[in-house]
Amino acid sequence: MKRILIATHNPGKLKEFAVLLAPLGVEAISAGQLGLPEPEETGASFAANARIKALHAMRASGQMALADDSGLCVAALNGAPGILSSRYGAGDYPAAFQRIIAAAQAANEWRARFVCALCLAHPDGTTATYIGQSDGVIAPAPSGGAGFGYDPIFIPFGHDKTYAELGAAVKDQISHRARAFAQLAARLQGK
Ligand code: ITT
């Protein structure tokens, strides 16, 4: 089985990549598992930060690396937390959920979007970036135990449950990460 280095220290992401890569006969190993250092995410966009992480892991390991920069953009917060989603939730996701729900309620504006930029960095320094998004609404209250991050407060369009209630079987078909990954997989398979 081939292995690919995933430039992440987030176990929730790694789990999703393992599922997405399995049908391609590829195993995921993470920068976290290899003890590689985390770079500073100084980019101004998801794509810029994904590229920083992919190149950093590729240079530290000498191998091809795939990075994911992602986040939740909340309409009532003018697109925040966006690229700062990890920091916005860090340490206390339940408090972050309440801040987001309160903002949506105050503005009576519930729309939100998950965005994922994937960047594949090759050992020669070339990179390719793929963007996926999934649109939906903020749930009136957190619900569900699956997934990670903001999954308990995001209801994708076409469903009436949060990602954390729907679980991996649904999320891995329609998520921002799955959509970006489908573009990458199509390119790798020469479609
Ligand atoms: P790495 O940089 O090590 O990959 P990170 O979690 O810091 O891990 P990001 O900077 O890309 O990665 O931040 C992504 C954050 O966005 C993540 O920590 C969650 O809070 C949120 N997020 C992204 N995708 C998500 C998903 O599918 N479900 C729930 N929350 C998600």
Residues whose N, C-alpha, C, O or C-beta is under 5 A from the ligand:
A	BS01	ITT	A7 T8 H9 N10 D68 D69 S70 G71 L72 I83 S85 S86 G89 F148 G149 Y150 D151
